[in-house]
Structure formats: C-alpha cells, structure tokens
Amino acid sequence: MRLLDRSAIPFHWILGALIALALAPAAAFAEEQTIAFVDVRKALFTSKEGRNAQQQFSELQESKRDTLVPLRDELTRLGEEFERQKYVLSESALSEKRLDLMKRQRDLERDMRSAEEDLELEQVRLLQPVEKQVIQAIQEIGKEKGFSVILDRGAPGVVYHRDSLDITDLVVKRLNEG
C-alpha cells in the first residue's frame, strides 16, 4: 500500500483546500484589492490610431491583391487555352506549354507567399506602436484608479466578469484624447 493514495482523499477536501489557499492571500491584505478587465484587441482596433493602422494595412492588402489577381487570371486563361489546344498541338509544343504553365504557377505561388510575408511584417510594423500605446494607457489608468490587477478579457481563463469591471471604453477614450 502506498503512503499517499490519491483515491483515499475525498475530492471536496481538495476543493476546500484550493479555495482556502485562494482566499488566504486576500485575507492577509489590509487594503482592498480591485480587479478590472480590458479587451485589448477591441481597444487596439477601435482607437483612432488603431483604425488608421488598420486602414493602411487594408490599403496595402488591396494593393497586393491588385498585383496578384491579374497574374492568377492570366494563369487560368493559359491553363484553359492549354486544355483546348492539347489535342491539336504537337508533343513538343505541348511539353513547352506545360513547362511554361508550371513555371508560371511556381512564380505565382512564390509571389503569393512573398506578399503574405510582406503583409505580416507590415501588420506588425503598423500595430506594434499602437499596442504599446494601449498597454501604456492601461497601465496609467490602472495606477490612477488604484486597480490591483487588470486582466485582458480575451486571455485564456477569463470566462466571465461583470460588465462594470470592464475599462475598455475608458482605455479607448484615453487613447483618442492623447
């Protein structure tokens, strides 16, 4: 027989011990502990600077798309033309057209990957300064209002909170003022 058999410890004892551990630090503090929540993503994308960054990113996305769509359309047209002509062309002409299609397909895929990588880098470049502003505004509000902890509403583990604890609108207001 093992010295500590887990099945011998009733679940409610374990639950009770965890609750006691969670409440013990709160009882040890003389001052009131306050918690607030903020939707960082919402603050990021609803602030003026966030909307501007998103607009710039959308314009860049559209520009990349406008560059790649004609290449894709041309490849589709050439593929359809190849299918129509494959019974009338010589074997060497077919082989040449097939190689040309494969090269164009490879080039298009490379261009698409490159555009995606460029967009990812540009998104980071545009949003990183705004994210820093959001974090700074959250920290300032936390200090001013005396919050002990401010949690990101979108973070794993936050399942519920009262709406009165949400300071997202306050953060957006601060960002738009500054």
C-alpha positions in Angstrom: 0.0 0.0 0.0 1.3 3.5 -0.9 1.8 6.0 1.8 -0.4 8.6 0.0 -3.2 7.1 -2.1 -4.9 9.8 -4.1 -8.2 7.9 -4.3 -8.3 7.9 -0.5 -8.5 11.8 -0.4 -12.1 12.9 -1.0 -12.5 15.5 -3.8 -14.3 18.0 -1.6 -11.3 18.1 0.8 -9.0 19.0 -2.2 -11.5 21.6 -3.4 -11.8 23.1 0.1 -8.0 23.3 0.4 -7.7 25.1 -3.0 -10.4 27.6 -2.0 -8.7 28.3 1.3 -5.4 28.8 -0.5 -7.0 31.2 -2.9 -8.7 33.2 -0.2 -5.8 33.3 2.2 -3.7 36.0 0.4 -6.8 38.2 0.1 -7.4 38.0 3.9 -3.8 38.9 4.6 -4.0 42.2 2.8 -5.4 45.1 4.8 -6.2 47.2 1.7 -8.9 46.4 -0.8 -7.8 44.5 -3.9 -9.5 45.7 -7.1 -9.6 43.9 -10.4 -10.5 45.3 -13.8 -10.8 43.8 -17.3 -10.0 45.3 -20.6 -10.5 44.0 -24.1 -7.0 44.8 -25.5 -8.0 43.8 -29.1 -11.1 46.0 -29.1 -9.1 48.9 -27.6 -6.4 48.4 -30.3 -8.8 48.4 -33.2 -11.4 51.0 -32.1 -8.9 53.7 -31.1 -8.1 56.4 -33.8 -4.5 55.2 -34.2 -5.6 51.6 -34.4 -8.2 52.4 -37.1 -5.6 54.3 -39.0 -3.1 51.4 -38.8 -5.9 49.0 -39.9 -6.8 51.3 -42.8 -3.2 51.5 -44.0 -2.9 47.7 -43.7 -6.2 47.2 -45.7 -4.9 49.5 -48.5 -1.6 47.5 -48.6 -3.6 44.3 -48.8 -5.7 45.6 -51.6 -2.6 46.7 -53.5 -1.0 43.3 -53.1 -4.3 41.7 -54.3 -4.5 44.0 -57.3 -1.0 42.9 -58.3 -1.6 39.2 -57.9 -5.1 38.8 -59.3 -4.1 39.6 -62.9 -1.3 37.1 -62.7 -3.7 34.4 -61.4 -6.3 35.3 -64.1 -3.6 35.1 -66.8 -2.5 31.7 -65.5 -6.1 30.5 -65.5 -6.6 31.7 -69.1 -3.4 30.0 -70.2 -4.5 26.8 -68.5 -7.8 26.8 -70.3 -6.1 27.6 -73.6 -3.7 24.6 -72.9 -6.7 22.3 -72.3 -8.4 23.5 -75.6 -5.2 23.0 -77.6 -3.8 19.8 -76.1 -5.3 17.6 -78.8 -4.1 19.7 -81.8 -0.6 20.7 -80.8 2.5 18.6 -81.4 4.1 16.8 -78.4 7.0 19.3 -78.3 4.6 22.3 -78.3 2.5 20.7 -75.6 5.6 20.0 -73.5 6.8 23.6 -73.9 3.3 25.0 -72.9 3.1 22.6 -69.9 6.6 23.7 -68.7 5.6 27.4 -69.2 2.4 26.8 -67.1 4.3 25.0 -64.4 6.9 27.9 -64.2 4.1 30.5 -64.1 2.3 28.5 -61.4 5.5 28.3 -59.3 6.2 32.0 -59.8 2.6 32.9 -58.7 2.9 30.7 -55.6 6.2 32.3 -54.8 4.7 35.8 -55.3 1.7 35.0 -53.1 4.0 33.7 -50.3 6.1 36.8 -50.5 3.0 39.0 -50.4 1.8 37.2 -47.3 5.1 37.6 -45.6 5.2 41.3 -46.5 1.7 41.7 -45.1 2.6 40.0 -41.9 5.7 42.2 -41.4 3.8 45.3 -42.3 0.9 44.5 -39.9 3.5 44.1 -37.1 5.1 47.4 -38.1 1.8 49.3 -38.1 0.3 47.8 -35.0 3.2 47.5 -32.7 3.4 51.2 -31.8 -0.4 51.2 -31.2 -0.1 48.2 -29.0 2.5 50.0 -26.9 0.1 53.0 -26.6 -2.7 50.7 -25.5 -0.6 49.0 -22.8 0.7 52.4 -21.6 -2.9 53.7 -21.4 -4.0 50.6 -19.4 -1.1 51.0 -17.0 -1.8 54.7 -16.5 -5.5 54.1 -15.8 -4.6 51.2 -13.5 -2.4 53.5 -11.4 -4.8 56.4 -11.5 -7.8 54.3 -10.5 -5.9 52.1 -8.0 -6.5 48.8 -9.6 -4.5 45.9 -8.2 -4.8 43.9 -11.4 -6.1 44.5 -14.9 -6.7 41.3 -16.9 -7.1 41.0 -20.7 -10.7 39.9 -21.3 -9.6 37.9 -24.3 -7.0 35.9 -22.3 -7.4 32.2 -21.7 -9.0 31.5 -18.3 -11.3 34.6 -18.3 -14.8 33.0 -18.7 -16.9 35.7 -17.0 -16.7 39.1 -15.4 -19.2 41.8 -14.6 -19.5 44.5 -17.2 -18.9 47.1 -14.5 -15.3 45.8 -14.2 -14.6 46.4 -17.9 -12.4 49.5 -18.6 -12.1 49.0 -22.4 -14.1 52.2 -23.2 -12.0 54.2 -20.8 -8.8 53.0 -22.4 -10.1 53.8 -25.9 -11.2 57.3 -24.7 -7.7 57.9 -23.2 -6.1 56.7 -26.5 -8.2 59.0 -28.6 -7.6 62.0 -26.4 -3.8 61.6 -26.4 
